[in-house]
Amino acid sequence: MEVIYTGLHQTPEQIVETVIQEDADAVGLSILSGAHMTLVPKVVDLLAAQGVTDVLVTVGGTIPSDDIPELKRLGVAEVFTPGAPTQAIIDFIQGAVAERE
């Protein structure tokens, strides 16, 4: 897999633009600010508005367990909280992207 790191403090619009320009199979959002319930729905909505429905969306960071079901309801495939093993994240993304092909 090719990984494209866009840097810190990207707006939802910048993230979606990169997903489209790079024809990404997946996008991983890392959020430590606590703004996940604002930023993630915006990214998901913008992707849908652009007709991008086949991109795997994952989220990582300090996400309270109470918010995980809502994020998944919005279309997030998986949420990785602190302590998640890197290999588990890699395995999930590779498996989920392979299933979509």
MOPAC internal coordinates of N, CA, C and O (Angstrom, degrees):
PM7 1SCF
backbone

  N    0.0000 0     0.00 0     0.00 0    0    0    0
  C    1.4525 1     0.00 0     0.00 0    1    0    0
  C    1.5142 1   110.02 1     0.00 0    2    1    0
  O    1.2310 1   121.67 1   -36.14 1    3    2    1
  N    1.2825 1   114.41 1   143.86 1    3    2    1
  C    1.4549 1   120.60 1   172.72 1    5    3    2
  C    1.5229 1   107.22 1   -95.19 1    6    5    3
  O    1.2310 1   120.50 1   -47.62 1    7    6    5
  N    1.3077 1   116.64 1   132.38 1    7    6    5
  C    1.4592 1   121.76 1   178.83 1    9    7    6
  C    1.5202 1   108.39 1  -110.82 1   10    9    7
  O    1.2310 1   121.15 1   -48.76 1   11   10    9
  N    1.3159 1   115.41 1   131.24 1   11   10    9
  C    1.4610 1   121.29 1   178.12 1   13   11   10
  C    1.5152 1   107.21 1  -115.76 1   14   13   11
  O    1.2310 1   121.12 1   -66.85 1   15   14   13
  N    1.3103 1   115.46 1   113.15 1   15   14   13
  C    1.4615 1   121.38 1   179.51 1   17   15   14
  C    1.5217 1   107.81 1   -95.66 1   18   17   15
  O    1.2310 1   120.65 1   -57.79 1   19   18   17
  N    1.3169 1   116.36 1   122.21 1   19   18   17
  C    1.4644 1   119.77 1  -176.08 1   21   19   18
  C    1.5178 1   113.28 1   -95.94 1   22   21   19
  O    1.2310 1   120.01 1   174.90 1   23   22   21
  N    1.3211 1   117.59 1    -5.10 1   23   22   21
  C    1.4551 1   119.79 1   178.24 1   25   23   22
  C    1.5184 1   112.46 1    95.67 1   26   25   23
  O    1.2310 1   122.06 1    -1.41 1   27   26   25
  N    1.2918 1   113.65 1   178.59 1   27   26   25
  C    1.4656 1   121.17 1  -178.49 1   29   27   26
  C    1.5246 1   111.48 1   -79.77 1   30   29   27
  O    1.2310 1   121.80 1   -22.07 1   31   30   29
  N    1.3113 1   114.16 1   157.93 1   31   30   29
  C    1.4715 1   123.16 1   169.42 1   33   31   30
  C    1.5294 1   113.80 1    58.42 1   34   33   31
  O    1.2310 1   120.49 1  -137.30 1   35   34   33
  N    1.3110 1   116.67 1    42.70 1   35   34   33
  C    1.4548 1   121.23 1   174.96 1   37   35   34
  C    1.5329 1   109.18 1   -82.78 1   38   37   35
  O    1.2310 1   120.65 1   -38.08 1   39   38   37
  N    1.3065 1   116.36 1   141.92 1   39   38   37
  C    1.4624 1   119.80 1   176.18 1   41   39   38
  C    1.5339 1   108.46 1   -78.28 1   42   41   39
  O    1.2310 1   120.31 1   -20.53 1   43   42   41
  N    1.3201 1   117.02 1   159.47 1   43   42   41
  C    1.4664 1   118.86 1   174.63 1   45   43   42
  C    1.5288 1   112.14 1   -54.99 1   46   45   43
  O    1.2310 1   120.72 1   141.70 1   47   46   45
  N    1.3132 1   116.23 1   -38.30 1   47   46   45
  C    1.4635 1   120.12 1   179.50 1   49   47   46
  C    1.5308 1   111.11 1   -63.70 1   50   49   47
  O    1.2310 1   120.12 1   138.53 1   51   50   49
  N    1.3235 1   117.38 1   -41.47 1   51   50   49
  C    1.4643 1   120.75 1   178.57 1   53   51   50
  C    1.5241 1   111.08 1   -65.35 1   54   53   51
  O    1.2310 1   120.80 1   140.67 1   55   54   53
  N    1.3165 1   116.07 1   -39.33 1   55   54   53
  C    1.4675 1   120.20 1   179.61 1   57   55   54
  C    1.5235 1   110.40 1   -63.32 1   58   57   55
  O    1.2310 1   120.61 1   131.86 1   59   58   57
  N    1.3111 1   116.43 1   -48.14 1   59   58   57
  C    1.4646 1   120.63 1  -178.94 1   61   59   58
  C    1.5200 1   110.51 1   -64.84 1   62   61   59
  O    1.2310 1   119.65 1   140.92 1   63   62   61
  N    1.3141 1   118.27 1   -39.08 1   63   62   61
  C    1.4626 1   121.33 1   177.41 1   65   63   62
  C    1.5320 1   110.60 1   -60.26 1   66   65   63
  O    1.2310 1   120.56 1   137.64 1   67   66   65
  N    1.3176 1   116.53 1   -42.36 1   67   66   65
  C    1.4615 1   120.31 1   178.61 1   69   67   66
  C    1.5223 1   111.02 1   -65.88 1   70   69   67
  O    1.2310 1   120.02 1   137.17 1   71   70   69
  N    1.3254 1   117.56 1   -42.83 1   71   70   69
  C    1.4657 1   121.43 1   178.15 1   73   71   70
  C    1.5274 1   110.02 1   -56.24 1   74   73   71
  O    1.2310 1   120.79 1   135.28 1   75   74   73
  N    1.3148 1   116.09 1   -44.72 1   75   74   73
  C    1.4637 1   120.67 1  -178.25 1   77   75   74
  C    1.5340 1   110.81 1   -70.05 1   78   77   75
  O    1.2310 1   120.25 1   132.68 1   79   78   77
  N    1.3207 1   117.13 1   -47.32 1   79   78   77
  C    1.4689 1   120.79 1  -178.20 1   81   79   78
  C    1.5214 1   112.19 1   -61.59 1   82   81   79
  O    1.2310 1   120.56 1   142.93 1   83   82   81
  N    1.3107 1   116.53 1   -37.07 1   83   82   81
  C    1.4619 1   120.70 1  -176.18 1   85   83   82
  C    1.5235 1   112.88 1   -93.11 1   86   85   83
  O    1.2310 1   120.23 1   178.73 1   87   86   85
  N    1.3361 1   117.17 1    -1.27 1   87   86   85
  C    1.4592 1   122.27 1  -178.13 1   89   87   86
  C    1.5300 1   110.11 1    51.21 1   90   89   87
  O    1.2310 1   121.26 1  -128.76 1   91   90   89
  N    1.3219 1   115.19 1    51.24 1   91   90   89
  C    1.4661 1   122.27 1  -174.56 1   93   91   90
  C    1.5258 1   111.42 1   -69.91 1   94   93   91
  O    1.2310 1   121.83 1   -32.49 1   95   94   93
  N    1.3252 1   114.11 1   147.51 1   95   94   93
  C    1.4614 1   121.42 1   173.42 1   97   95   94
  C    1.5195 1   110.92 1   -89.12 1   98   97   95
  O    1.2310 1   120.98 1   154.25 1   99   98   97
  N    1.3332 1   115.73 1   -25.75 1   99   98   97
  C    1.4636 1   120.76 1  -176.24 1  101   99   98
  C    1.5202 1   109.58 1  -149.39 1  102  101   99
  O    1.2310 1   121.54 1   -25.64 1  103  102  101
  N    1.3169 1   114.65 1   154.36 1  103  102  101
  C    1.4590 1   120.97 1   173.18 1  105  103  102
  C    1.5235 1   107.66 1  -134.01 1  106  105  103
  O    1.2310 1   121.55 1   -48.80 1  107  106  105
  N    1.3156 1   114.63 1   131.20 1  107  106  105
  C    1.4581 1   120.81 1   177.36 1  109  107  106
  C    1.5085 1   109.09 1  -112.51 1  110  109  107
  O    1.2310 1   120.98 1   -58.51 1  111  110  109
  N    1.3103 1   115.72 1   121.49 1  111  110  109
  C    1.4605 1   121.05 1   179.94 1  113  111  110
  C    1.5192 1   108.83 1  -103.65 1  114  113  111
  O    1.2310 1   120.80 1   -54.31 1  115  114  113
  N    1.3194 1   116.08 1   125.69 1  115  114  113
  C    1.4520 1   121.54 1   178.00 1  117  115  114
  C    1.5143 1   107.79 1  -108.61 1  118  117  115
  O    1.2310 1   121.19 1   -62.67 1  119  118  117
  N    1.3297 1   115.33 1   117.33 1  119  118  117
  C    1.4640 1   119.36 1  -174.74 1  121  119  118
  C    1.5197 1   109.69 1  -128.71 1  122  121  119
  O    1.2310 1   121.48 1   -62.07 1  123  122  121
  N    1.3143 1   114.77 1   117.93 1  123  122  121
  C    1.4584 1   120.72 1   178.62 1  125  123  122
  C    1.5242 1   111.72 1  -112.79 1  126  125  123
  O    1.2310 1   120.57 1   176.36 1  127  126  125
  N    1.3169 1   116.52 1    -3.64 1  127  126  125
  C    1.4628 1   121.32 1  -173.00 1  129  127  126
  C    1.5177 1   114.44 1   -84.28 1  130  129  127
  O    1.2310 1   120.38 1   165.03 1  131  130  129
  N    1.3317 1   116.88 1   -14.97 1  131  130  129
  C    1.4545 1   119.63 1  -174.60 1  133  131  130
  C    1.5186 1   112.80 1    90.22 1  134  133  131
  O    1.2310 1   120.13 1  -177.48 1  135  134  133
  N    1.3220 1   117.36 1     2.52 1  135  134  133
  C    1.4648 1   121.22 1  -177.42 1  137  135  134
  C    1.5272 1   112.60 1   -93.49 1  138  137  135
  O    1.2310 1   120.29 1  -161.35 1  139  138  137
  N    1.3145 1   117.05 1    18.65 1  139  138  137
  C    1.4698 1   120.74 1  -175.17 1  141  139  138
  C    1.5246 1   113.30 1   -60.94 1  142  141  139
  O    1.2310 1   119.45 1   147.03 1  143  142  141
  N    1.3222 1   118.66 1   -32.97 1  143  142  141
  C    1.4614 1   120.29 1  -177.76 1  145  143  142
  C    1.5284 1   112.07 1   -79.63 1  146  145  143
  O    1.2310 1   120.50 1   173.36 1  147  146  145
  N    1.3181 1   116.65 1    -6.64 1  147  146  145
  C    1.4645 1   122.04 1   173.27 1  149  147  146
  C    1.5252 1   110.41 1  -102.20 1  150  149  147
  O    1.2310 1   120.74 1   132.14 1  151  150  149
  N    1.3227 1   116.19 1   -47.86 1  151  150  149
  C    1.4605 1   120.86 1  -173.38 1  153  151  150
  C    1.5238 1   113.74 1   -75.41 1  154  153  151
  O    1.2310 1   120.15 1   136.61 1  155  154  153
  N    1.3162 1   117.31 1   -43.39 1  155  154  153
  C    1.4780 1   119.54 1  -177.22 1  157  155  154
  C    1.5320 1   111.37 1   -63.89 1  158  157  155
  O    1.2310 1   118.99 1   131.93 1  159  158  157
  N    1.3342 1   119.54 1   -48.07 1  159  158  157
  C    1.4723 1   117.87 1   177.55 1  161  159  158
  C    1.5306 1   112.34 1   -59.07 1  162  161  159
  O    1.2310 1   120.23 1   144.74 1  163  162  161
  N    1.3199 1   117.17 1   -35.26 1  163  162  161
  C    1.4665 1   120.25 1   179.11 1  165  163  162
  C    1.5302 1   110.52 1   -64.58 1  166  165  163
  O    1.2310 1   120.25 1   135.09 1  167  166  165
  N    1.3288 1   117.13 1   -44.91 1  167  166  165
  C    1.4700 1   120.40 1   178.16 1  169  167  166
  C    1.5250 1   110.26 1   -61.93 1  170  169  167
  O    1.2310 1   120.28 1   133.57 1  171  170  169
  N    1.3209 1   117.07 1   -46.43 1  171  170  169
  C    1.4682 1   121.16 1  -179.53 1  173  171  170
  C    1.5278 1   110.40 1   -61.55 1  174  173  171
  O    1.2310 1   120.22 1   136.24 1  175  174  173
  N    1.3198 1   117.19 1   -43.76 1  175  174  173
  C    1.4669 1   121.03 1   179.38 1  177  175  174
  C    1.5302 1   111.70 1   -64.25 1  178  177  175
  O    1.2310 1   120.47 1   137.05 1  179  178  177
  N    1.3315 1   116.70 1   -42.95 1  179  178  177
  C    1.4618 1   120.26 1   179.86 1  181  179  178
  C    1.5295 1   111.42 1   -65.58 1  182  181  179
  O    1.2310 1   120.47 1   141.19 1  183  182  181
  N    1.3183 1   116.70 1   -38.81 1  183  182  181
  C    1.4652 1   119.59 1   175.94 1  185  183  182
  C    1.5259 1   109.97 1   -60.23 1  186  185  183
  O    1.2310 1   120.61 1   132.65 1  187  186  185
  N    1.3202 1   116.44 1   -47.35 1  187  186  185
  C    1.4683 1   120.58 1  -179.72 1  189  187  186
  C    1.5265 1   111.03 1   -62.59 1  190  189  187
  O    1.2310 1   120.39 1   139.24 1  191  190  189
  N    1.3168 1   116.87 1   -40.76 1  191  190  189
  C    1.4661 1   120.91 1  -179.57 1  193  191  190
  C    1.5288 1   111.39 1   -63.55 1  194  193  191
  O    1.2310 1   120.35 1   152.06 1  195  194  193
  N    1.3287 1   116.94 1   -27.94 1  195  194  193
  C    1.4600 1   121.50 1   178.29 1  197  195  194
  C    1.5378 1   112.01 1   -90.55 1  198  197  195
  O    1.2310 1   120.93 1  -176.79 1  199  198  197
  N    1.3338 1   115.83 1     3.21 1  199  198  197
  C    1.4585 1   119.97 1   179.26 1  201  199  198
  C    1.5156 1   113.92 1    78.23 1  202  201  199
  O    1.2310 1   120.54 1  -163.77 1  203  202  201
  N    1.3201 1   116.58 1    16.23 1  203  202  201
  C    1.4594 1   121.80 1  -179.94 1  205  203  202
  C    1.5217 1   107.63 1   -92.60 1  206  205  203
  O    1.2310 1   120.94 1   -81.40 1  207  206  205
  N    1.3171 1   115.82 1    98.60 1  207  206  205
  C    1.4675 1   120.16 1  -175.12 1  209  207  206
  C    1.5197 1   112.85 1  -115.83 1  210  209  207
  O    1.2310 1   120.65 1   178.14 1  211  210  209
  N    1.3361 1   116.35 1    -1.86 1  211  210  209
  C    1.4598 1   119.60 1  -174.82 1  213  211  210
  C    1.5273 1   113.66 1  -110.40 1  214  213  211
  O    1.2310 1   120.09 1  -163.34 1  215  214  213
  N    1.3267 1   117.44 1    16.66 1  215  214  213
  C    1.4654 1   121.59 1  -179.52 1  217  215  214
  C    1.5231 1   109.34 1   -98.13 1  218  217  215
  O    1.2310 1   121.11 1   -51.09 1  219  218  217
  N    1.3106 1   115.48 1   128.91 1  219  218  217
  C    1.4535 1   122.52 1   177.21 1  221  219  218
  C    1.5338 1   108.57 1   -73.54 1  222  221  219
  O    1.2310 1   120.14 1   -54.30 1  223  222  221
  N    1.3208 1   117.34 1   125.70 1  223  222  221
  C    1.4617 1   121.51 1   178.84 1  225  223  222
  C    1.5275 1   108.78 1  -111.32 1  226  225  223
  O    1.2310 1   121.34 1   -56.64 1  227  226  225
  N    1.3308 1   115.03 1   123.36 1  227  226  225
  C    1.4627 1   120.68 1   174.47 1  229  227  226
  C    1.5167 1   108.20 1  -123.49 1  230  229  227
  O    1.2310 1   121.43 1   -23.86 1  231  230  229
  N    1.3310 1   114.87 1   156.14 1  231  230  229
  C    1.4622 1   121.22 1  -179.00 1  233  231  230
  C    1.5144 1   108.30 1  -132.75 1  234  233  231
  O    1.2310 1   121.47 1   -38.79 1  235  234  233
  N    1.3092 1   114.80 1   141.21 1  235  234  233
  C    1.4561 1   120.36 1   175.28 1  237  235  234
  C    1.5087 1   109.98 1  -136.08 1  238  237  235
  O    1.2310 1   121.36 1   -21.98 1  239  238  237
  N    1.3080 1   115.00 1   158.02 1  239  238  237
  C    1.4598 1   119.29 1   177.45 1  241  239  238
  C    1.5065 1   112.05 1   132.40 1  242  241  239
  O    1.2310 1   121.53 1    19.67 1  243  242  241
  N    1.2992 1   114.67 1  -160.33 1  243  242  241
  C    1.4599 1   120.92 1  -178.43 1  245  243  242
  C    1.5264 1   109.07 1   -85.30 1  246  245  243
  O    1.2310 1   121.63 1   -98.47 1  247  246  245
  N    1.3037 1   114.48 1    81.53 1  247  246  245
  C    1.4678 1   122.18 1  -177.01 1  249  247  246
  C    1.5285 1   107.99 1  -108.91 1  250  249  247
  O    1.2310 1   120.02 1   -61.76 1  251  250  249
  N    1.3327 1   117.56 1   118.24 1  251  250  249
  C    1.4717 1   119.31 1   177.02 1  253  251  250
  C    1.5298 1   110.79 1   -61.50 1  254  253  251
  O    1.2310 1   120.86 1   -38.01 1  255  254  253
  N    1.3175 1   115.97 1   141.99 1  255  254  253
  C    1.4705 1   120.38 1  -177.74 1  257  255  254
  C    1.5215 1   112.12 1   -59.39 1  258  257  255
  O    1.2310 1   119.86 1   151.08 1  259  258  257
  N    1.3160 1   117.88 1   -28.92 1  259  258  257
  C    1.4692 1   120.38 1   178.83 1  261  259  258
  C    1.5264 1   112.60 1   -66.57 1  262  261  259
  O    1.2310 1   119.96 1   157.49 1  263  262  261
  N    1.3258 1   117.69 1   -22.51 1  263  262  261
  C    1.4642 1   121.08 1  -178.09 1  265  263  262
  C    1.5310 1   113.12 1   -89.28 1  266  265  263
  O    1.2310 1   120.25 1   164.27 1  267  266  265
  N    1.3065 1   117.14 1   -15.73 1  267  266  265
  C    1.4756 1   120.76 1  -175.20 1  269  267  266
  C    1.5308 1   112.58 1   -61.67 1  270  269  267
  O    1.2310 1   118.86 1   133.99 1  271  270  269
  N    1.3393 1   119.77 1   -46.01 1  271  270  269
  C    1.4698 1   117.73 1   178.86 1  273  271  270
  C    1.5353 1   113.54 1   -59.11 1  274  273  271
  O    1.2310 1   119.85 1   142.59 1  275  274  273
  N    1.3133 1   117.88 1   -37.41 1  275  274  273
  C    1.4642 1   120.67 1   179.03 1  277  275  274
  C    1.5271 1   111.11 1   -68.18 1  278  277  275
  O    1.2310 1   120.44 1   138.72 1  279  278  277
  N    1.3210 1   116.76 1   -41.28 1  279  278  277
  C    1.4648 1   119.42 1   177.26 1  281  279  278
  C    1.5215 1   110.72 1   -61.59 1  282  281  279
  O    1.2310 1   120.18 1   138.91 1  283  282  281
  N    1.3045 1   117.25 1   -41.09 1  283  282  281
  C    1.4702 1   120.48 1   178.25 1  285  283  282
  C    1.5222 1   110.94 1   -67.31 1  286  285  283
  O    1.2310 1   120.21 1   143.34 1  287  286  285
  N    1.3217 1   117.21 1   -36.66 1  287  286  285
  C    1.4613 1   120.71 1   177.01 1  289  287  286
  C    1.5358 1   110.49 1   -62.44 1  290  289  287
  O    1.2310 1   120.89 1   146.90 1  291  290  289
  N    1.3188 1   115.91 1   -33.10 1  291  290  289
  C    1.4659 1   120.72 1   178.76 1  293  291  290
  C    1.5241 1   112.87 1   -73.73 1  294  293  291
  O    1.2310 1   120.24 1   166.06 1  295  294  293
  N    1.3277 1   117.15 1   -13.94 1  295  294  293
  C    1.4543 1   120.32 1   178.52 1  297  295  294
  C    1.5161 1   115.37 1   119.20 1  298  297  295
  O    1.2310 1   120.17 1  -176.44 1  299  298  297
  N    1.3261 1   117.28 1     3.56 1  299  298  297
  C    1.4611 1   120.30 1   176.67 1  301  299  298
  C    1.5298 1   107.78 1   -71.71 1  302  301  299
  O    1.2310 1   120.70 1   -50.92 1  303  302  301
  N    1.3220 1   116.26 1   129.08 1  303  302  301
  C    1.4632 1   120.11 1  -176.98 1  305  303  302
  C    1.5208 1   112.44 1   -72.75 1  306  305  303
  O    1.2310 1   120.51 1   141.36 1  307  306  305
  N    1.3355 1   116.63 1   -38.64 1  307  306  305
  C    1.4632 1   120.08 1  -179.62 1  309  307  306
  C    1.5189 1   109.74 1  -158.30 1  310  309  307
  O    1.2310 1   121.63 1   -28.93 1  311  310  309
  N    1.3211 1   114.49 1   151.07 1  311  310  309
  C    1.4642 1   122.46 1   177.01 1  313  311  310
  C    1.5221 1   107.60 1  -120.06 1  314  313  311
  O    1.2310 1   121.06 1   -52.91 1  315  314  313
  N    1.3165 1   115.58 1   127.09 1  315  314  313
  C    1.4580 1   121.96 1  -179.86 1  317  315  314
  C    1.5224 1   108.98 1  -111.33 1  318  317  315
  O    1.2310 1   120.82 1   -62.01 1  319  318  317
  N    1.3053 1   116.03 1   117.99 1  319  318  317
  C    1.4576 1   121.29 1  -177.84 1  321  319  318
  C    1.5274 1   110.16 1   -96.11 1  322  321  319
  O    1.2310 1   119.96 1   -10.63 1  323  322  321
  N    1.3272 1   117.68 1   169.37 1  323  322  321
  C    1.4596 1   119.87 1  -179.45 1  325  323  322
  C    1.5329 1   111.40 1   -51.99 1  326  325  323
  O    1.2310 1   121.41 1   -42.51 1  327  326  325
  N    1.3120 1   114.91 1   137.49 1  327  326  325
  C    1.4586 1   120.89 1  -179.12 1  329  327  326
  C    1.5112 1   114.25 1    94.60 1  330  329  327
  O    1.2310 1   120.38 1   172.58 1  331  330  329
  N    1.3220 1   116.89 1    -7.42 1  331  330  329
  C    1.4692 1   119.26 1   178.05 1  333  331  330
  C    1.5229 1   108.49 1   -63.36 1  334  333  331
  O    1.2310 1   119.98 1   -50.81 1  335  334  333
  N    1.3383 1   117.64 1   129.19 1  335  334  333
  C    1.4676 1   119.74 1   179.85 1  337  335  334
  C    1.5283 1   111.17 1   -65.00 1  338  337  335
  O    1.2310 1   120.97 1   -44.66 1  339  338  337
  N    1.2979 1   115.75 1   135.34 1  339  338  337
  C    1.4611 1   121.01 1  -179.34 1  341  339  338
  C    1.5221 1   110.81 1   -55.57 1  342  341  339
  O    1.2310 1   119.90 1   138.28 1  343  342  341
  N    1.3171 1   117.80 1   -41.72 1  343  342  341
  C    1.4617 1   120.19 1  -178.89 1  345  343  342
  C    1.5235 1   111.38 1   -63.55 1  346  345  343
  O    1.2310 1   120.08 1   144.78 1  347  346  345
  N    1.3219 1   117.45 1   -35.22 1  347  346  345
  C    1.4678 1   120.55 1   177.72 1  349  347  346
  C    1.5292 1   110.69 1   -64.81 1  350  349  347
  O    1.2310 1   120.55 1   142.35 1  351  350  349
  N    1.3132 1   116.55 1   -37.65 1  351  350  349
  C    1.4684 1   120.83 1   178.28 1  353  351  350
  C    1.5296 1   109.38 1   -66.84 1  354  353  351
  O    1.2310 1   120.67 1   133.24 1  355  354  353
  N    1.3203 1   116.33 1   -46.76 1  355  354  353
  C    1.4629 1   121.20 1   179.21 1  357  355  354
  C    1.5290 1   110.39 1   -59.29 1  358  357  355
  O    1.2310 1   120.79 1   132.01 1  359  358  357
  N    1.3215 1   116.10 1   -47.99 1  359  358  357
  C    1.4668 1   120.59 1  -179.18 1  361  359  358
  C    1.5245 1   111.22 1   -60.46 1  362  361  359
  O    1.2310 1   120.34 1   137.05 1  363  362  361
  N    1.3233 1   116.95 1   -42.95 1  363  362  361
  C    1.4649 1   120.03 1  -179.59 1  365  363  362
  C    1.5261 1   110.26 1   -61.96 1  366  365  363
  O    1.2310 1   120.50 1   129.34 1  367  366  365
  N    1.3278 1   116.65 1   -50.66 1  367  366  365
  C    1.4585 1   119.98 1  -176.60 1  369  367  366
  C    1.5237 1   111.30 1   -63.19 1  370  369  367
  O    1.2310 1   119.99 1   134.22 1  371  370  369
  N    1.3189 1   117.62 1   -45.78 1  371  370  369
  C    1.4670 1   120.03 1   179.21 1  373  371  370
  C    1.5267 1   111.10 1   -60.45 1  374  373  371
  O    1.2310 1   120.58 1   136.13 1  375  374  373
  N    1.3206 1   116.49 1   -43.87 1  375  374  373
  C    1.4620 1   120.18 1  -179.65 1  377  375  374
  C    1.5155 1   112.53 1   -65.95 1  378  377  375
  O    1.2310 1   120.50 1   136.21 1  379  378  377
  N    1.3193 1   116.65 1   -43.79 1  379  378  377
  C    1.4641 1   120.39 1  -177.69 1  381  379  378
  C    1.5195 1   111.27 1   -68.63 1  382  381  379
  O    1.2310 1   120.08 1   140.55 1  383  382  381
  N    1.3334 1   117.46 1   -39.45 1  383  382  381
  C    1.4662 1   119.82 1   178.15 1  385  383  382
  C    1.5305 1   109.66 1   -66.84 1  386  385  383
  O    1.2310 1   119.98 1   139.31 1  387  386  385
  N    1.3157 1   117.65 1   -40.69 1  387  386  385
  C    1.4673 1   120.93 1   178.90 1  389  387  386
  C    1.5242 1   111.38 1   -61.26 1  390  389  387
  O    1.2310 1   120.14 1   142.47 1  391  390  389
  N    1.3238 1   117.34 1   -37.53 1  391  390  389
  C    1.4718 1   121.21 1   179.27 1  393  391  390
  C    1.5215 1   111.62 1   -66.37 1  394  393  391
  O    1.2310 1   119.99 1   151.88 1  395  394  393
  N    1.3184 1   117.62 1   -28.12 1  395  394  393
  C    1.4702 1   121.28 1  -177.66 1  397  395  394
  C    1.5318 1   112.37 1   -81.99 1  398  397  395
  O    1.2310 1   120.17 1   165.18 1  399  398  397
  N    1.3268 1   117.27 1   -14.82 1  399  398  397
  C    1.4731 1   120.03 1  -176.84 1  401  399  398
  C    1.4995 1   112.61 1   -81.78 1  402  401  399
  O    1.2310 1   120.10 1   180.00 1  403  402  401

